[in-house]
C-alpha cells in the first residue's frame, strides 16, 4: 500500500471516529442523568484521542 492511500485511509478513519465521538456527546446530552453524562465523557475522551493521534506527527 503506497503512502498516499495509507494516509487517506487514516484520515477517513479519524473522521469516522470523530463523528462517532460527537454523536456520543449529543446523545448523552439528550439522555440526561448519569448514563448520559458518562456517554458525554466517553465522547469527549474520543475527541481528545482523535486530536492527539492526528496531531502527534506534527511535533
C-alpha positions as CSV (number, residue, x, y, z in Angstrom):
1,X,0.0,0.0,0.0
2,X,1.5,3.3,-1.0
3,X,1.8,6.2,1.4
4,X,-0.9,8.3,-0.2
5,X,-3.6,5.5,0.2
6,X,-2.5,4.8,3.7
7,X,-2.7,8.5,4.7
8,X,-6.0,8.9,3.1
9,X,-7.5,5.8,4.8
10,X,-6.1,7.1,8.1
11,X,-7.7,10.5,7.7
12,X,-11.0,8.8,6.8
13,X,-10.9,6.7,9.9
14,X,-10.1,9.8,12.0
15,X,-13.2,11.5,10.6
16,X,-15.4,8.4,11.4
17,X,-14.1,8.2,15.0
18,X,-14.6,12.0,15.4
19,X,-18.2,11.7,14.1
20,X,-18.9,8.8,16.4
21,X,-17.5,10.7,19.4
22,X,-19.6,13.8,18.6
23,X,-22.6,11.5,18.3
24,X,-21.9,10.1,21.8
25,X,-21.8,13.7,23.2
26,X,-25.0,14.7,21.6
27,X,-26.9,11.5,22.5
28,X,-25.6,11.8,26.1
29,X,-26.8,15.4,26.3
30,X,-30.3,14.3,25.2
31,X,-30.4,11.5,27.8
32,X,-29.6,13.4,30.9
33,X,-28.8,11.8,34.3
34,X,-25.7,9.8,34.9
35,X,-25.7,7.4,31.9
36,X,-25.9,10.4,29.6
37,X,-23.1,12.1,31.5
38,X,-20.9,9.0,31.1
39,X,-21.7,8.9,27.4
40,X,-20.6,12.5,27.1
41,X,-17.3,11.7,29.0
42,X,-16.7,8.9,26.5
43,X,-17.4,11.1,23.6
44,X,-15.1,13.9,24.9
45,X,-12.4,11.3,25.5
46,X,-12.8,10.0,22.0
47,X,-12.5,13.6,20.6
48,X,-9.3,14.2,22.6
49,X,-7.8,11.0,21.4
50,X,-8.6,11.7,17.8
51,X,-6.9,15.1,18.1
52,X,-3.9,13.6,19.9
53,X,-3.3,10.9,17.3
54,X,-3.9,13.3,14.4
55,X,-1.5,16.0,15.8
56,X,1.3,13.8,17.1
57,X,3.0,13.6,13.8
58,X,3.4,17.4,13.8
59,X,5.6,17.5,16.9
